[in-house]
Structures are given as C-alpha cells and as structure tokens.
C-alpha cells in the first residue's frame, strides 16, 4: 500500500485544483447537501460557498497533505483548519474532486494506516 509519493505530481495536482475545481459527475450537489445535513455548512450555502471553503483549504500554507489509500487506489487528501474546524479535501489523482468535509477527530482519523503523510503545503507546493 504505502509508496513514496511523487511530490512533483502532487504539487502539480494542487496547482491544477487551485485553478479549477472539477467534480465527479453528479457528486457536487450530493456532497453539498450532505455537508448541509451534517451541519458542516449553513442550510442556505450554495455550491459556490462550498467551493470557497475547498479553495481556502487548498491555499492554506499550513495545510497537511496526505495520500489516502482506499484499497490500492490512492487519493490526495488535504487537511486544513477553517472556522475552528479541520476540513479534508479528497480528490483522485485524475483531478476530479471526491468530497470535502469536516473531520470530527482529526488526530485519530488521519493517523489510520490508510493515510500516508506527505508534508505541509508550504513544503510541497513551492
């Protein structure tokens, strides 16, 4: 499972996401609704509001970068604080966003064996 992450590819993907967010077909509306129902976003939040939070996470110099493995499939995962909560942004290496959500217990959640820490945003994306 654990491999040495390609830092150049990760930095390129993050820059690409900062320029343009692309969702898996049908995923944006579904995940927006889920974030509202779970209280991560206000009931009146729009997709633009949700994507604004995602951009904040992608732009945070102190964000932590991980590669998450779902079986053999790797996903780029970025964790950063926003509004006193830790948000995770998860995307495939194909550049399509999977989801973004508030993680309730980041100390436990991100230390599971399926997460491989890559480094801090400022170290990876220069």
PyMOL commands that set and color helices and strands:
alter all, ss='L'
color gray80, all
select helices_A, chain A and resi 7-19+27-37+47-59+106-109+121-124
alter helices_A, ss='H'
color red, helices_A
select strands_A, chain A and resi 22-23+64-70+73-82+85-92+96-102+115-120
alter strands_A, ss='S'
color yellow, strands_A
deselect
rebuild
show_as cartoon
